[in-house]
Amino acid sequence: MSMSSVSRALVRSNAMAFASLRSLACKHAYENGSAFGAGQPYVDTCKMMVAASRSAMLPQIMQSMHQRAYSSTPTAPSQAQSQAQSQAQSQPSHAKAKSSAGAQQQQQTNQLVPRTNICVVGKMNVGKSTLMNLLTAQNTSIVDSFPGTTADTKVALLEVHALGPCKLFDTAGIDEKGGLGQKKREKTWNVIKESDIMLFVSSSNQNVEKMDDLIPEEREVLELAQHRNKVVVMVENLFSAPGSGKFQPQLELKPTPTSAFPFPRIRLDLSDTSNSFNALLDFMTKVYMASPLALLSNKNNPLIPYKYLGKNKRVLMNIPMDAETPSGRLLRPQARVQEFCLSNYTSVCSYRMDLASGRNQRDIKVQTEERDRFLQFLTHVQPDLIVTDSQAMDLVFPWIQYAEKQALIPEHSVALTTFSILMINELSGGRLSEFVKGLDAVDKLKPGDRILIAEACNHNRITEQCDDIGSVQIPRHFKQRLEQANGSVKELVIDHAFGREFPVAKELQQYSLIVHCGACMIDPQKVVARIEDCVESNVPIVNYGLLLSYFQSKQALTKVLEPWAAN
């Protein structure tokens, strides 16, 4: 099976589209006076969603709902909407009951609640830090009339009732000159890529009425935000003079499509905390909730597919432990799977595999005993799904095959995937197919090609005591495959990026392949930004779990992808 065919087998159905539709439905219900999850507008939309899942009309319905969400007056349903509603209403009662049960199950899931990332961007001395302090209600950033006071990105956390937990980024002025100014701009670009909302700050003295009124750096950040589908709100700081009185905030929520400056704008005095705080938050929230990006959540992209969840389901976690395993706690992916399963009334148990014994080629008896210990536990638990550490794929997959051949478990009764695959699928918003496509590049690597292994966590790697996945095992696999394929002693050039550091887009082009971990220590926005940088740079990206499964065999790769295959 080719990588492209495996990629097509993944669920690409409608998860993100459904999330967009759902968010617009919630907004529409809110604006029509209905509580979230109740009221006729939301009910109608749920019926449309059910019907859309059985039809090819989702794009038309989404477009119609988008227009409807912006409209202040009720509109007649389109032909697609009417047909969808008719189909939903004509469902048999048992089908409706099944849909209702599925909805209840989804409500029980314990999804990640990522923060909404909000960046504050603009020239020097336009009031960015004043805005930051206004939103946080404290002196988070230093404010001074001297240009370039903000030397680096400042981060603060806050809660916005309509948006939930948020992370604010105060960035350096984008018009600073010289080499240091360029470095600051590059950091600001990365912050924009990792944000959901960009508050673009300008001074009223600039009289911005069209894009040409902006300096090149301002146009560049706005174009970047548009290209990456960020929600942009222009904040025009009125800078009231002492004793001149205060300005009432002025709003321009819906610029016309032909507007020379096509972004929602609010004009206010950022130093006027009594009037500006609520006005700015309310305006920003309204703009964001009116966008298709609102609530692009994980509710339709669960950590574990729903078919493996329920009171009669069992999940087995295979957790090998080594010298790098922290004491007193599970790793984040392991704890996440455990919590997620329990939140969904799904029984979950843990198993510690002895990798050294299972791989012991010098003593077959020790190897066989370790295999039989796993098989005994497997037949006792009879799990519906096994989630394993990626490095154990060379044992888990063939041992499951052996159990099926020996009729210890029914054939195809146990699904298999890895912690790394689960995490990257959830954190990327269901973009697992991008990582699958990257596997096409693995067999095309040549001696001397450069690859980057990116691991989002920081820890001291004890390579002399254990085989660290990123710094030892994956490089070793590449070396062995290269020698087998080319008979060459010249190796790949392997670079590493740890923690939150990742090359800027222009530096990515030197790489033939990016190998990324499960990304459990960074937020979804950063994961998506990295994926999009790789796609735009035409650099393939793969994931630890997918790569180690592929190194085992193409059959193993197919096995770990089956949980996300279309039904």
C-alpha positions in Angstrom: 0.0 0.0 0.0 1.5 3.4 -1.0 1.7 6.3 1.4 -0.7 8.3 -0.6 -3.3 5.5 -0.4 -2.8 5.2 3.3 -3.2 8.9 3.6 -6.4 8.8 1.8 -7.7 6.1 4.1 -7.5 8.5 7.0 -10.6 10.4 8.2 -10.6 13.6 6.3 -14.3 13.8 6.5 -15.7 16.9 8.1 -14.2 17.4 11.6 -13.0 20.9 11.1 -16.0 21.9 9.0 -18.3 20.5 11.6 -16.6 22.5 14.3 -16.9 25.6 12.2 -20.6 24.9 11.6 -21.2 24.2 15.2 -19.5 27.4 16.4 -21.6 29.4 13.9 -24.7 27.7 15.1 -23.9 28.5 18.7 -23.3 32.1 17.8 -26.5 32.3 15.9 -28.4 30.8 18.8 -26.8 33.3 21.2 -27.7 36.3 19.0 -31.2 35.1 18.7 -31.7 34.9 22.5 -31.3 31.1 22.9 -29.1 29.5 25.4 -26.1 27.4 24.2 -27.4 24.0 23.2 -31.0 25.0 23.5 -33.5 26.9 21.4 -34.8 26.4 17.9 -31.8 27.8 15.9 -29.3 25.4 17.5 -31.6 22.4 17.2 -32.3 23.1 13.6 -28.5 23.3 12.9 -27.9 20.0 14.7 -30.5 18.4 12.5 -28.7 19.9 9.5 -25.4 18.6 10.7 -26.8 15.1 11.0 -28.2 15.2 7.6 -25.1 16.8 6.1 -23.1 13.9 7.4 -25.2 11.7 5.1 -24.9 14.0 2.1 -22.5 16.1 0.0 -24.1 19.4 1.0 -21.9 20.4 3.9 -20.1 23.2 2.1 -23.3 24.8 1.0 -24.8 24.5 4.4 -21.7 26.0 6.1 -21.7 28.9 3.7 -25.4 29.5 4.3 -25.0 29.3 8.1 -22.0 31.7 7.9 -24.1 34.3 6.1 -27.0 33.7 8.5 -24.7 34.2 11.5 -23.7 37.7 10.3 -27.3 38.6 9.4 -29.4 40.5 12.0 -32.7 39.5 10.3 -34.0 36.0 9.7 -33.5 34.6 6.2 -35.4 32.1 4.3 -33.7 28.6 4.3 -31.9 27.7 1.2 -32.8 24.7 -0.9 -29.8 22.8 0.6 -30.9 23.7 4.1 -34.5 22.7 3.5 -33.4 19.4 1.9 -31.1 18.7 4.8 -33.8 19.5 7.4 -36.2 17.3 5.6 -33.8 14.4 5.5 -33.0 14.8 9.2 -36.7 15.0 10.1 -37.5 11.9 8.0 -35.0 9.7 9.9 -36.4 6.6 11.6 -36.9 7.0 15.3 -34.2 4.4 16.1 -31.7 6.4 14.0 -32.6 9.6 15.9 -32.1 7.8 19.2 -28.8 6.5 18.1 -27.7 10.1 17.1 -28.9 11.3 20.5 -26.9 8.7 22.3 -23.8 9.5 20.3 -24.3 13.2 21.1 -24.5 12.4 24.8 -21.4 10.3 24.6 -19.5 13.2 22.9 -20.6 15.6 25.6 -18.9 13.3 28.2 -15.5 13.4 26.5 -12.8 15.2 28.3 -11.2 17.3 25.6 -8.2 19.6 25.8 -9.2 23.2 26.4 -6.5 25.1 24.6 -6.0 28.8 25.3 -7.0 31.4 22.8 -3.7 33.0 21.7 -3.9 36.8 21.2 -1.0 38.8 20.0 -0.6 42.6 20.1 1.3 43.9 17.1 2.2 47.3 15.7 4.9 49.9 15.3 6.9 51.4 18.1 5.2 53.8 20.5 1.6 53.2 19.3 0.4 51.9 22.6 0.9 48.1 22.4 2.2 47.8 26.0 -0.6 50.1 27.2 -3.1 47.8 25.6 -1.4 44.8 27.2 -1.6 46.5 30.6 -5.2 47.5 29.9 -6.3 43.8 29.3 -4.3 42.3 32.2 -5.4 45.1 34.6 -1.8 45.4 35.9 1.6 46.7 34.8 2.5 43.6 32.8 4.6 45.6 30.3 6.9 48.6 30.8 5.4 51.7 29.2 7.7 54.5 28.1 7.9 57.2 25.4 11.3 56.0 24.4 11.1 53.9 21.2 11.9 50.2 21.4 11.1 49.8 25.1 9.7 46.3 24.5 12.8 44.4 23.7 11.3 40.9 23.6 7.9 39.2 23.5 6.1 39.5 26.8 3.5 36.8 27.7 0.6 37.0 30.2 -2.4 34.8 30.9 -5.9 35.9 31.5 -9.5 34.6 31.4 -12.0 36.2 29.0 -15.5 34.9 29.9 -16.7 34.5 26.3 -13.4 33.0 25.1 -12.2 31.0 28.1 -8.5 30.9 29.0 -6.3 33.2 26.9 -2.6 33.9 26.4 -1.5 37.4 25.5 1.6 38.3 23.6 3.1 41.8 23.7 5.5 42.0 20.8 8.3 44.5 19.9 7.8 47.3 17.5 7.9 46.0 13.9 9.5 49.2 12.5 12.7 49.0 14.5 15.8 49.2 12.2 19.0 47.2 12.1 19.9 43.6 12.7 18.3 43.5 16.1 15.1 45.0 14.7 15.0 42.2 12.1 15.4 39.5 14.8 12.5 41.0 16.7 10.4 41.1 13.6 11.1 37.4 12.9 10.0 36.6 16.5 6.8 38.6 16.0 6.1 36.7 12.8 6.3 33.5 14.7 4.0 34.8 17.4 1.4 35.8 14.7 1.6 32.3 13.2 0.9 30.8 16.7 -2.0 33.2 17.5 -5.7 33.0 16.9 -6.3 36.7 17.2 -4.1 39.6 16.2 -4.8 43.0 17.7 -3.1 45.4 15.2 -2.4 48.7 17.0 -2.0 52.0 15.2 -2.1 55.6 16.2 -4.9 57.9 15.2 -2.3 60.3 13.9 -1.6 57.9 11.1 -5.1 58.3 9.6 -5.3 54.8 8.2 -8.1 54.5 5.6 -6.5 52.1 3.2 -3.7 49.6 3.1 -1.4 52.1 1.3 -1.5 54.3 4.4 0.5 51.7 6.2 4.3 51.3 6.2 5.7 48.1 4.5 6.2 46.3 7.8 2.6 46.9 8.8 1.3 45.6 5.5 3.5 42.6 5.8 2.1 41.5 9.2 -1.4 42.0 8.1 -0.8 40.0 4.9 0.8 37.2 7.0 -2.2 37.2 9.4 -4.6 37.0 6.5 -2.6 34.3 4.8 -2.6 32.2 8.0 -6.4 32.8 8.5 -6.0 34.8 11.8 -8.7 37.0 13.2 -7.5 40.6 12.8 -8.9 43.5 14.9 -7.4 47.0 14.3 -7.1 49.0 17.5 -6.7 52.7 16.7 -5.3 54.5 19.7 -6.7 58.0 20.0 -4.0 59.3 22.5 -6.2 61.9 24.3 -4.2 64.9 25.4 -4.2 65.7 29.2 -7.3 67.8 30.0 -8.9 67.2 26.6 -11.6 64.9 27.9 -12.1 61.3 27.0 -13.3 59.8 23.7 -16.2 57.3 23.6 -15.1 54.1 21.7 -16.0 54.1 18.1 -16.7 50.7 16.4 -16.5 49.6 12.8 -17.4 45.9 13.0 -18.2 45.0 9.4 -16.1 46.6 6.7 -17.6 46.2 3.2 -15.9 43.7 1.0 -14.7 46.5 -1.3 -13.3 48.5 1.6 -9.7 49.7 1.1 -9.0 48.6 4.7 -10.9 45.3 5.1 -10.5 44.7 8.9 -12.8 45.4 11.8 -11.7 48.5 13.6 -12.2 50.0 17.1 -11.1 53.6 17.9 -10.5 54.3 21.6 -8.1 55.8 24.1 -6.1 52.9 25.5 -5.2 55.0 28.6 -8.9 55.4 29.4 -9.3 52.2 31.4 -12.8 53.0 32.6 -14.3 53.1 29.1 -11.8 51.1 27.0 -11.5 47.8 28.9 -15.0 46.4 28.3 -15.4 48.1 24.9 -12.2 46.4 23.6 -13.0 43.0 25.1 -16.6 43.0 23.9 -15.6 44.1 20.4 -12.7 41.6 20.0 -15.0 38.8 21.2 -17.8 39.7 18.9 -15.4 39.8 15.9 -13.8 36.5 16.9 -17.2 34.7 17.5 -18.4 35.9 14.1 -15.4 34.3 12.3 -15.4 30.7 11.1 -12.3 30.1 13.3 -14.3 30.3 16.5 -14.5 27.1 18.4 -12.5 25.1 15.9 -12.2 22.8 18.8 -11.2 19.2 19.4 -14.8 18.1 20.1 -15.0 16.5 16.7 -11.4 15.3 16.9 -11.2 13.3 20.1 -7.9 11.9 21.5 -9.3 8.4 21.0 -12.0 7.7 18.4 -15.4 7.3 19.9 -15.8 3.7 18.6 -13.2 2.6 21.3 -15.0 4.5 24.1 -17.8 3.3 26.4 -18.7 1.3 29.4 -18.1 -2.0 27.7 -14.8 -0.9 26.1 -11.2 -1.5 27.3 -8.0 0.3 26.5 -4.6 -1.1 27.3 -1.6 1.3 27.7 1.8 -0.3 27.1 4.4 1.8 29.0 8.0 0.6 28.9 10.1 2.5 31.5 13.8 3.4 31.3 16.4 5.6 33.0 14.7 8.7 31.5 11.3 7.9 32.9 10.4 10.5 35.6 9.7 9.1 39.1 6.3 9.6 40.8 4.2 10.4 37.8 3.2 9.3 34.3 4.3 11.1 31.2 1.8 13.6 29.9 0.5 11.4 27.0 0.0 8.5 29.3 -1.8 10.5 31.9 -3.9 12.1 29.1 -5.0 8.8 27.8 -5.9 7.5 31.2 -7.9 10.6 32.1 -9.6 10.7 28.8 -10.7 7.0 29.0 -12.0 7.4 32.6 -13.9 10.5 31.6 -15.7 8.4 29.0 -16.5 5.5 31.3 -13.9 3.4 29.5 -11.8 0.9 31.4 -8.1 1.5 31.1 -5.2 -0.6 32.3 -1.4 -0.2 32.1 1.3 -2.8 31.3 5.0 -2.4 31.6 6.9 -4.2 28.8 10.5 -5.2 29.3 12.0 -4.2 26.0 15.5 -5.5 26.8 14.1 -9.0 27.5 11.8 -8.9 24.5 14.7 -8.1 22.2 17.2 -10.5 23.7 18.7 -12.3 20.8 21.2 -14.2 22.8 18.8 -15.9 25.1 15.6 -17.0 23.2 14.1 -18.4 26.4 14.2 -14.9 28.0 12.7 -13.4 24.9 9.9 -16.1 24.7 9.1 -15.6 28.4 8.6 -11.9 27.9 6.4 -12.5 24.8 4.3 -15.0 26.7 3.9 -12.7 29.6 2.5 -10.0 27.3 0.2 -12.5 25.5 -1.1 -13.8 28.8 -2.0 -10.3 29.9 -3.5 -9.5 26.4 -5.8 -12.5 26.5 -6.8 -11.7 30.0 -7.7 -8.1 29.4 -9.1 -8.5 25.8 -8.7 -4.8 25.0 -10.4 -3.1 22.2 -7.4 -0.8 21.7 -3.8 -0.9 22.6 -1.9 2.4 22.9 1.8 1.7 23.0 5.0 3.7 23.4 6.3 4.2 19.8 9.6 2.5 20.6 7.9 -0.8 21.4 6.3 -1.2 18.0 9.0 -3.8 17.0 7.6 -6.1 19.7 3.9 -5.2 20.1 2.9 -5.5 16.4 4.5 -8.9 15.7 3.3 -10.3 19.1 -0.3 -9.2 18.3 0.0 -10.9 14.9 1.3 -14.1 16.7 -1.6 -14.0 19.1 -4.1 -13.9 16.2 -2.3 -16.7 14.3 -2.4 -18.8 17.5 -6.1 -18.0 18.0 -5.4 -16.5 21.4 -7.5 -13.5 20.3 -10.0 -13.1 17.4 -8.4 -11.8 14.3 -8.6 -8.0 13.9 -10.2 -7.7 17.3 -7.5 -5.5 18.8 -6.8 -2.1 17.4 -3.3 -0.6 17.8 -1.8 2.9 17.8 0.9 4.9 19.7 0.9 7.7 22.2 2.8 9.9 19.8 0.2 9.4 17.0 -2.7 10.1 19.3 -1.1 13.3 20.6 0.0 14.7 17.3 -3.4 14.0 15.7 -5.3 15.8 18.6 -2.9 18.7 18.8 -2.8 19.3 15.1 -6.6 19.4 14.8 -6.8 16.1 12.9 -4.0 16.8 10.4 -2.5 13.4 10.7 -2.6 13.0 6.9 0.1 15.7 6.6 2.5 13.5 8.6 1.5 10.3 6.7 2.3 12.1 3.4 5.8 12.9 4.8 6.6 9.2 4.9 7.0 9.3 1.1 10.3 11.1 1.6 11.8 8.5 3.9 12.9 6.1 1.2 14.1 8.9 -1.0 16.7 10.1 1.4 20.3 10.1 0.1 23.6 10.1 1.8 24.4 13.7 2.9 20.8 14.8 3.1 19.9 16.9 6.1 17.0 16.0 8.4 15.7 17.7 11.6 14.5 15.8 14.6 12.2 18.1 16.6 11.3 17.2 20.2 9.1 19.6 22.0 10.2 18.6 25.6 13.3 19.6 27.5 15.0 16.9 29.6 18.5 15.6 30.1 19.0 12.7 27.7 20.8 9.9 29.3 22.0 8.2 26.2 24.7 6.1 27.9 22.0 4.4 30.0 19.1 4.1 27.6 18.3 4.4 23.9 16.7 7.8 23.7 14.2 7.8 20.8 15.1 11.1 19.2 18.8 11.2 19.7 19.7 7.5 19.5 17.0 5.2 18.1 15.7 7.2 15.1 19.2 8.2 13.9 20.2 4.5 14.1 17.3 3.4 12.1 18.1 5.9 9.4 21.7 4.8 9.3 20.7 1.2 8.9 18.2 1.8 6.2 20.7 4.0 4.3 23.4 1.4 4.4 21.0 -1.3 3.3 19.7 0.8 0.4 22.9 2.4 -0.8 25.7 0.4 0.8 27.1 3.8 1.6 29.1 4.7 4.7 28.3 8.4 4.3 25.5 9.2 6.7 22.6 11.7 6.8 23.3 15.0 8.5 21.0 15.1 11.5 20.1 18.3 13.4 18.0 18.5 16.6 15.6 21.1 17.8 14.4 20.8 21.5 11.7 22.5 23.4 9.9 25.5 21.9 12.7 26.3 19.4 12.0 25.6 15.8 13.6 27.0 12.6 12.0 29.9 10.9 10.5 29.2 7.6 13.4 30.3 5.4 15.7 27.9 7.4 13.5 24.9 6.9 14.3 24.6 3.2 17.7 23.1 3.9 16.0 20.0 5.2 14.9 17.0 3.3 12.7 15.8 6.1 11.4 16.9 9.5 10.8 14.3 12.2 8.5 15.6 15.0 7.5 14.1 18.3 4.0 13.8 19.6 4.2 17.5 20.7 2.6 17.0 24.1 4.5 19.9 25.6 3.5 22.6 23.2 0.1 24.1 22.4 -2.0 23.3 19.3 -1.4 26.7 17.8 2.3 26.1 17.8 1.9 22.6 16.3 -0.3 24.0 13.5 2.1 26.8 12.8 5.0 24.3 12.4 2.9 22.2 10.0 2.0 25.2 7.9 5.6 26.4 7.8 6.7 23.0 6.5 3.9 22.8 3.9 4.7 26.3 2.7 8.4 25.5 2.5 7.6 22.2 0.7 9.5 20.2 3.4 7.9 16.9 4.3 7.2 16.3 8.0 6.6 12.9 9.8 5.9 11.9 13.4 7.8 9.6 15.8 5.0 7.0 16.0 4.4 6.9 12.3 8.1 6.7 11.5 8.9 3.9 13.9 5.8 2.0 12.8 6.9 2.4 9.2 10.4 1.2 10.1 8.8 -1.9 11.5 6.8 -2.6 8.3 4.2 -1.1 6.1 1.7 -3.5 7.6 2.5 -2.1 11.1 1.9 1.4 9.7 -1.4 0.4 8.3 -2.3 -1.1 11.7 -1.6 2.0 13.7 -3.6 4.2 11.2 -6.7 1.9 11.2 -8.3 3.7 14.2 -8.7 6.8 12.0 -9.6 5.0 8.8 -13.0 5.9 7.3 -15.7 3.5 8.4 
